[in-house]
Amino acid sequence: MFLGKIIGTVWATKKYETLENFKFLIVQPINSEMKNNGEPLVAVDTVGAGPGEIIFYITASEAVIPLPVDFAPVDASIVGIVDTIN
């Protein structure tokens, strides 16, 4: 899992059928010191995150696991909202 910050929303008029009920968010990867750690990416929101929130996300083939389908063309999924970092 990786840390990230929501920096935007992607609006899509057409989506792959299994993704129609999900929103896409732009995530800036960050490290534990809240510093940018790579290029922004688009992730499927599975937890109801919003702009400015710190989240954690998963990538690669595991990204489809939180979705209620067997297959979806997903490379990254948001799986949690961070309350605090110590």
Backbone as numpy.savetxt, mean C-alpha at the origin, in Angstrom:
# Nx Ny Nz CAx CAy CAz Cx Cy Cz
8.03 -7.04 5.55 7.20 -5.87 5.55 8.07 -4.63 5.55
7.52 -3.58 4.99 8.25 -2.33 4.85 7.41 -1.17 5.38
8.08 -0.13 5.85 7.40 1.09 6.30 7.22 2.04 5.13
6.14 2.81 5.16 5.91 3.82 4.13 5.00 4.90 4.64
4.92 5.99 3.88 4.03 7.10 4.20 3.15 7.35 2.98
1.86 7.51 3.20 0.93 7.76 2.10 1.11 9.20 1.64
1.44 9.36 0.35 1.67 10.70 -0.19 0.69 11.08 -1.28
-0.22 10.17 -1.62 -1.19 10.51 -2.65 -2.13 9.36 -2.97
-3.07 9.65 -3.86 -4.07 8.69 -4.28 -4.03 8.56 -5.79
-4.26 7.36 -6.28 -4.36 7.12 -7.72 -5.82 6.90 -8.05
-6.35 7.67 -8.98 -7.73 7.50 -9.42 -7.72 6.73 -10.73
-8.48 5.64 -10.80 -8.54 4.81 -12.00 -10.00 4.64 -12.41
-10.29 4.96 -13.67 -11.67 4.79 -14.14 -11.95 3.35 -14.52
-10.92 2.60 -14.83 -11.07 1.17 -15.11 -10.03 0.42 -14.31
-10.47 -0.67 -13.68 -9.57 -1.50 -12.89 -9.78 -2.96 -13.27
-8.77 -3.75 -12.97 -8.91 -5.20 -13.08 -10.11 -5.59 -12.22
-10.93 -6.49 -12.69 -12.21 -6.82 -12.05 -12.11 -7.11 -10.55
-11.12 -7.86 -10.13 -11.02 -8.22 -8.71 -10.55 -7.07 -7.82
-10.13 -5.96 -8.43 -9.63 -4.81 -7.66 -10.62 -3.64 -7.62
-11.82 -3.83 -8.15 -12.78 -2.73 -8.27 -13.18 -2.13 -6.93
-13.18 -2.87 -5.85 -13.60 -2.34 -4.55 -12.44 -1.84 -3.70
-11.26 -1.73 -4.27 -10.09 -1.29 -3.53 -9.58 0.03 -4.10
-8.96 0.84 -3.22 -8.34 2.08 -3.71 -6.83 1.86 -3.81
-6.22 2.65 -4.67 -4.77 2.61 -4.87 -4.18 3.88 -4.26
-3.12 3.72 -3.49 -2.46 4.84 -2.85 -1.00 4.90 -3.24
-0.45 6.11 -3.28 0.97 6.29 -3.56 1.71 6.26 -2.24
2.69 5.38 -2.13 3.44 5.17 -0.90 4.89 5.58 -1.09
5.40 6.42 -0.19 6.82 6.75 -0.15 7.47 5.83 0.87
8.33 4.90 0.43 9.02 4.05 1.41 9.88 4.90 2.34
9.87 4.54 3.64 10.67 5.25 4.64 11.39 4.24 5.52
12.39 4.74 6.25 13.07 3.88 7.22 12.54 4.20 8.62
13.09 3.56 9.64 12.60 3.74 11.00 12.84 5.15 11.55
13.70 5.92 10.87 13.95 7.31 11.26 13.08 8.27 10.47
12.08 7.74 9.75 11.12 8.53 8.96 11.76 9.24 7.77
12.88 8.74 7.30 13.56 9.33 6.13 13.19 8.51 4.89
13.07 9.20 3.74 12.75 8.52 2.50 13.76 7.42 2.21
13.25 6.31 1.70 14.08 5.14 1.46 13.71 4.52 0.12
13.96 5.23 -0.96 13.65 4.72 -2.29 12.58 5.54 -2.98
12.18 5.05 -4.15 11.20 5.73 -4.99 9.78 5.38 -4.55
8.84 6.32 -4.71 7.43 6.03 -4.39 6.89 4.89 -5.25
5.87 4.21 -4.73 5.23 3.11 -5.44 3.73 3.18 -5.23
2.99 2.45 -6.03 1.54 2.37 -5.90 1.20 1.06 -5.22
0.33 1.13 -4.20 -0.07 -0.06 -3.46 -1.58 -0.11 -3.31
-2.11 -1.32 -3.24 -3.53 -1.52 -2.98 -3.78 -1.36 -1.49
-4.78 -0.57 -1.14 -5.10 -0.33 0.27 -6.08 -1.38 0.76
-5.67 -2.19 1.74 -6.56 -3.21 2.29 -7.00 -2.88 3.72
-6.60 -1.70 4.24 -6.89 -1.37 5.64 -7.56 -0.02 5.84
-7.81 0.74 4.81 -8.44 2.04 4.96 -7.50 3.17 5.34
-6.28 3.13 4.83 -5.29 4.17 5.11 -5.64 5.45 4.35
-5.04 6.56 4.80 -5.30 7.83 4.15 -4.04 8.66 4.03
-4.11 9.78 3.32 -2.96 10.65 3.10 -2.28 11.07 4.40
-0.95 11.00 4.41 -0.16 11.42 5.56 0.08 10.33 6.59
-0.64 9.22 6.51 -0.48 8.17 7.51 0.78 7.34 7.24
1.38 6.85 8.32 2.50 5.92 8.23 1.89 4.51 8.21
2.33 3.71 7.28 1.75 2.38 7.09 2.86 1.34 6.96
2.49 0.07 6.96 3.43 -0.93 6.51 2.79 -1.72 5.39
3.63 -2.18 4.47 3.15 -2.82 3.26 4.02 -4.02 2.92
3.45 -4.89 2.09 4.18 -6.06 1.61 4.26 -5.99 0.09
5.25 -6.67 -0.46 5.45 -6.64 -1.91 5.62 -8.06 -2.46
5.77 -8.12 -3.77 6.02 -9.35 -4.52 4.79 -10.26 -4.48
4.98 -11.55 -4.61 3.85 -12.48 -4.71 2.99 -12.50 -3.45
3.55 -12.11 -2.31 2.79 -12.07 -1.06 1.76 -10.94 -1.04
1.87 -9.98 -1.93 0.99 -8.82 -1.93 -0.47 -9.19 -2.19
-0.73 -10.31 -2.80 -2.11 -10.73 -3.07 -2.75 -11.43 -1.87
-1.98 -11.85 -0.90 -2.49 -12.61 0.24 -3.60 -11.88 1.01
-3.49 -10.58 1.30 -4.57 -9.92 2.05 -5.86 -9.71 1.26
-5.84 -9.94 -0.02 -7.02 -9.72 -0.85 -7.93 -10.95 -0.81
-9.25 -10.76 -0.90 -10.18 -11.89 -0.82 -10.37 -12.62 -2.15
-9.29 -12.74 -2.91 -9.34 -13.42 -4.20 -8.13 -14.33 -4.32
-8.20 -15.27 -5.27 -7.07 -16.17 -5.49 -5.98 -15.53 -6.33
-6.38 -14.63 -7.24 -5.40 -13.98 -8.11 -5.79 -12.52 -8.34
-4.80 -11.67 -8.33 -4.95 -10.27 -8.71 -3.57 -9.76 -9.12
-3.49 -8.91 -10.13 -2.20 -8.39 -10.58 -1.70 -7.28 -9.65
-1.19 -7.68 -8.48 -0.80 -6.73 -7.44 0.66 -6.95 -7.07
1.44 -5.86 -7.00 2.84 -5.93 -6.59 3.07 -5.43 -5.17
2.11 -4.65 -4.63 2.27 -4.12 -3.27 0.89 -3.94 -2.64
0.78 -4.31 -1.36 -0.47 -4.14 -0.60 -0.17 -3.51 0.75
-1.00 -2.56 1.12 -0.91 -1.95 2.45 -1.65 -2.87 3.41
-0.95 -3.28 4.48 -1.53 -4.26 5.40 -1.65 -3.75 6.83
-1.24 -2.52 7.11 -1.38 -2.00 8.46 -1.11 -0.53 8.54
-1.71 0.11 9.54 -1.47 1.52 9.84 -0.67 1.58 11.13
0.43 2.32 11.11 1.34 2.40 12.26 0.83 3.44 13.25
0.75 3.04 14.52 0.37 3.98 15.58 1.58 4.73 16.13
2.64 3.99 16.45 3.86 4.61 16.98 5.08 3.83 16.52
6.21 4.52 16.49 7.50 3.89 16.21 8.43 4.27 17.35
9.00 3.28 18.03 9.92 3.54 19.15 11.35 3.36 18.69
